Amino acid sequence: MIRQVEKYRHQLERDGAVRQGRVALVAQDDLIREAGATDLCRIGRALLSEVKSIALVIGEPWLPFQNLYPLCLAPESQRIAPLDTETRTFLHDIPLVRRHHGRIDWADVAGLLGQRKGVLVEGVGIIAVGSVTVEQGYVNFSTLYHALFVGYLLHLLQDEPRCAEIVELGPLLEQLAHPIPQLLDDIAAGPFADEHAVRKAIEQAGQRTVELHLVDSFFGNISCHVNNQLMISQTGASLDALAGCVDLVPDDNSTTAGLTASSELPAHRAIYAATGATVILHGHPKFTVLMSLLCDEQGCHIADCWKDCPQVRYLGTVPVVAGEVGAGGIAKNLAPVMADGIGVVYGHGVFAAGTVDFRQPLHKMIALENWCRREYQRLLGQKIAGHEKSGVKSGSR
Amino acid sequence: MNKVTPPRNLAGWCGRLLIVDLTHQKSWVESLSADLLHDSIGGRGLGVRLLRDTYQLDPFSAAMPLIFAGGPLCGTIAPASARLSVVSRSPLTGTIHASSCGGAMALQLKAAGYDALKITGVSAAPVLLSIAGDQVQIESATHLWGLPVSNTLAALKPVGGAAIIGPAGEHQVLYANIMTAEGSAAGRGGLGAVMGAKRLKGIQIAGKKPVVVADAEGVERSVNDIMRLLNAAPVIFGELGFAEYGTPALIDLLAQRRMVPTNNFRETFFAETSRYAAPALRRRYQPVSQGCHDCPIACKKATRDQQRLPEHGSLSHFGALLGISDLDIIVAACRLCNDLGLDTLSAAATIAAFSEASGEGIRAEDLPHRLGQIAMRQEDGDLLAQGARRLTTALGCPHLAMTVKGLELPAYDPRGAYGMALAYATSNRGACHLPAYPVAHEILRKPVASDRFDFAGKAWMNIVAENTHVVGDSLVACRFVFLAAGLEEYAALLTAVTGVDFTATQLLAGGERIWLSERYYNQMNGFTSADDMLPERFFQEPGSSGHGISIPAIDRQRFLDERARYYRLRGLDDRGQVPSHFLENRL
């Protein structure tokens, strides 16, 4: 278990989700195992003794959401409602525990962790539980981080951020200044000779997708269509650890051994059927996800946009459609707009396809994410400039 | 019948228990307190609670209750939550036995105004129990006694819900099932034999009381949350999932994983599984979906003339376990079991043990005759009717019984999944995959994947899963919804239905208490750590390696180490005993 604890502590730092050195994992089997910042371990140990879970992850995100969300939400608000589809599906909402008279009610935190996958604690950070494995704690932490990131950056564009928020945005502006590199030269070139070569190519492309931060946690999926069958990553598989986690699914469903295939199997199949693609990569690049949530439609009465919006909108030239995960409609809505081999699902992520190898979808996904970064940077710049002007006029808020 | 005022302000529950004494041919209603219902939840938990004073009785004694209990979510829009729990002491294993089944019984029980029905006593002659709201009638069933399930239903034409036994229950076959009118079975532990010992051929029940929920908007919100998760789960609504193919979708997957019990568990791979796997079933029968009441998954499959088709376990045990690959023969054998009221898994496993013990091969064409002999307890059938453990003991080769606590292993070979190995051993009802359902994380990768060939972490995983599924069985929700949703979502749903604040932590703690109560009752009936053990074959003989997958024999020491860890994490002593202080806290 200690190997798992160390592994996922490193992974959270490598993912760039937390400030270096400001994360801890605590796990209990019949012994307590822990790794990470001493003060956070102490909090984790105390909480884990109150919560019926095997693991607890506590960390400070690199953008200090634990300080920013309490500023931007109404004072009485104790819930953060993620707008992105996937986290909405799995988290429903995120509890926010605020300080009262400068103190955190840790019993309240423990109570919430007994009910939910994780919480955001004012001044402390994200705390997530793994009810049956350490890995589950890591997945839940990453999911919360993704939801909080998308939700907060969207708020910066849609609301009026306070000065105290803007001064915290240095690391974000620094990140936006550096586009994701098109590291593709070493990606296996197609067409692939045999099933073994396909597996290796899938593993390599999955690994690169994670390394380039085009997907977090255990989300995302990847497939190749060859010889009338799909080779597709399994549900719950991490794209950077796909060895032994690729299922074979014949087109004619002559076997159901692919029962563990990704929940997005219907979307992959629909895209293959509608296009001449042979490979598909699905990731959740954050800026693409959050930019897909921006909508300037006026007078629209649709409340559940992520599943009910009938429009095809565009990020540059890339189409955006609505649709819920799995059997919830992505396949039906996405396939018809994939003529250029790339499409975005509202608040969810990108499906990118290629006809030869994974260089093509990776290239398209990186290009789109960089476009979204630039666009976000432009819009945020306008917002900050406007804020500075109004701050001069009316004094800082 | 006396009038009973249920506790006030109950939503989700009725606060009423119907008791029927067959010896004295009378019935009455007792109230169930709000505290008792909150603690026990319903279903399995309520059934275990109602056994508190009788759990040491012989399963066939007149005073041993047979309890039918629904749950607080039943009758609401909660998905897959209208199942019934049947609870008593198993004549096959001697353990406390709770069995969950589909059908309309739970819904009608609630509509009649009861949380549970408790049947005691023994009738002098075969009877039928008819319940219509407050009207309870005990009628002669002499004309039905001896009839198979299908003929009984044809004669009865029940309105509402019905649960009946076939000839196997009448003859007290130790693995006789109780069958619902819709073809679901309260299976495994032989509760059909308990019903037969009471000379109760059937129960029919109907009611009209509306179901009240505390917070309709909250219920709808929770249901939407759960449905989104179900939609996102490939095993449920995926193109190869249970909604599409039913549980037979597991057959190809388990063959690929090389963990198909074959020839009485001598091998773990059967080359002809594809002949009766889900695609073959689809080609042969073009099945239609049949769900339990209001279930969105509808995993049951039937022919176009509404003949229920077998599920994964039944197909696999009448297939690979007996070395048979003819789909029509397998389907016919499973149907015959249901018509006779026999548990398919135990029937096939007992025949497999008999075949190995006697050295007689299994001739597929003889199966109908063999099953008939078992149900009627004729010739060899009398011995086979007692299950694999008693059978092999009588034949002088107890090592050939693939059982734990006397219950025959289902269709997942433990050499292919070590959490399953541990779960079979420690289950309160014997070798069963359902209490901890390690299939979820070891095979289906839900909620997270785990290494099926590693014992590390399996004790904790199984404990959390067992406690979770005790809650599920008490709600009474289908196990499959927990492949997608969790107690987080169900606590919110239960809160909205009942108006009582429940959290996942509280529910888990409640589940643990129910589980420990079962364990304690088993302990008082003589069960020890020696009963938490797999058959020797799994430690001595490897499975069928191949296609790059190695299936070695299970490492006994690693198994024992993880079992010891399981005991520690459960708060049991090193002999697996429930500590005496638990008595103060039992359900």
Interface residues (C-beta under 8 A of the other chain):
Chain A: M1 D29 D30 V51 K52 I54 R88 T89 F90 H92 G111 G114 Q115 R116 K117 G130 S131 V132 T133 E135 Q136 V139 Q234 T235 G236 A237 V249 N253 S254 T255 T256 A257 G258 L259 T260 A261 S262 S263 L265 P266 R269 E324 V325 G326 A327 G328
Chain B: D225 R228 L229 N231 A232 A233 P234 V235 F237 G238 E239 L240 G241 Y245 P248 A249 L250 I251 D252 L253 A255 Q256 S274 A277 A278 P279 H441 I443 L444 R445 K446 P447 V448 A449 S450 A456 G457 A459 W460 M461 V464 A465 G486 E488 E489 A491 T503 A504 T505 Q506 L508 A509 R565 R568 L569
